[in-house]
């Protein structure tokens, strides 16, 4: 019989965050490889784009297995109401995924929302 083990994320370490005043500005400042679609997350009135640390060595993999994720950066902006697609004027479009049902990503969104209030 197969055993299922649930090992939720215990900690996310954000090495840098970049706050934008609007979602439009966030989209205009995204750097994407050619042909790759832009995908953003949304929860609790915040749209965000995390850039995880690549799991290309045993130390990072060990950290992940222990429930600790590292994000090189996360860009974010206020977006009071969820919209499935966002686009910047004369710029790229982005698919937006509503992650409000994820306990982990909703917690991230609340943390980012607190950063929006900072000068």
SULNOR-V941617 format. One record per pair of residues at least 12 apart in sequence whose C-alpha atoms are under 10 Angstrom apart, sorted by sequence separation. I is the first residue (numbers start at 1). J is the second residue. If there is no record, write none. Layout:
# SULNOR-V941617
i = [I	I]
j = [J	J]
This chain:
# SULNOR-V941617
i = [27	83	84	85	27	83	84	55	82	83	84	55	82	83	53	54	82	52	53	54	52	53	54	30	51	52	53	50	51	52	53	26	27	50	51	52	26	27	50	51	52	23	26	50	51	22	23	49	50	51	22	23	49	50	48	49	50	48	49	20	47	48	49	19	47	48	18	46	47	48	18	46	47	48	78	17	45	46	47	17	45	46	47	76	16	42	44	45	46	47	78	16	40	41	42	44	45	46	47	77	78	14	40	42	43	44	45	46	47	76	77	14	15	42	43	44	45	75	76	14	15	42	43	44	74	77	78	13	14	42	43	76	77	12	13	42	76	41	42	42	41	40	30	40	29	39	40	38	39	49	27	38	48	26	27	47	48	26	27	47	25	26	47	11	12	23	25	26	47	11	23	24	41	10	17	22	23	38	39	40	41	42	43	44	9	11	12	13	14	15	16	17	18	19	20	21	22	23	24	37	38	39	40	41	42	43	44	45	9	10	11	12	13	14	15	16	17	18	19	20	21	22	23	37	38	39	40	41	42	43	44	8	9	10	11	12	13	14	15	16	17	18	19	20	21	22	37	38	39	40	41	42	43	48	7	8	9	10	11	12	13	14	15	16	17	18	19	20	21	37	38	39	40	41	42	43	7	8	9	10	11	12	13	14	15	16	17	18	19	27	28	29	40	41	43	7	8	9	13	14	27	28	32	46	48	27	28	30	31	44	48	24	25	26	27	28	29	30	43	44	46	47	23	24	25	28	29	42	43	44	46	23	24	25	27	28	30	41	42	43	44	45	46	48	23	24	27	28	41	43	44	45	46	47	25	27	43	44	46	47	24	27	42	43	44	45	46	24	41	44	45	24	44	43	46	12	11	12	19	9	10	14	18	19	8	9	17	21	8	12	19	20	18	19	17	19]
j = [39	95	96	97	40	96	97	69	96	97	98	70	97	98	69	70	98	69	70	71	70	71	72	49	70	71	72	70	71	72	73	47	48	71	72	73	48	49	72	73	74	46	49	73	74	46	47	73	74	75	47	48	74	75	74	75	76	75	76	48	75	76	77	48	76	77	48	76	77	78	49	77	78	79	109	49	77	78	79	50	78	79	80	109	50	76	78	79	80	81	112	51	75	76	77	79	80	81	82	112	113	50	76	78	79	80	81	82	83	112	113	51	52	79	80	81	82	112	113	52	53	80	81	82	112	115	116	52	53	81	82	115	116	52	53	82	116	82	83	84	84	84	75	85	75	85	86	85	86	96	75	86	96	75	76	96	97	76	77	97	76	77	98	63	64	75	77	78	99	64	76	77	94	64	71	76	77	92	93	94	95	96	97	98	64	66	67	68	69	70	71	72	73	74	75	76	77	78	79	92	93	94	95	96	97	98	99	100	65	66	67	68	69	70	71	72	73	74	75	76	77	78	79	93	94	95	96	97	98	99	100	65	66	67	68	69	70	71	72	73	74	75	76	77	78	79	94	95	96	97	98	99	100	105	65	66	67	68	69	70	71	72	73	74	75	76	77	78	79	95	96	97	98	99	100	101	66	67	68	69	70	71	72	73	74	75	76	77	78	86	87	88	99	100	102	67	68	69	73	74	87	88	92	106	108	88	89	91	92	105	109	86	87	88	89	90	91	92	105	106	108	109	86	87	88	91	92	105	106	107	109	87	88	89	91	92	94	105	106	107	108	109	110	112	88	89	92	93	106	108	109	110	111	112	91	93	109	110	112	113	91	94	109	110	111	112	113	92	109	112	113	93	113	113	116	104	104	105	112	103	104	108	112	113	103	104	112	116	104	108	115	116	115	116	115	118]
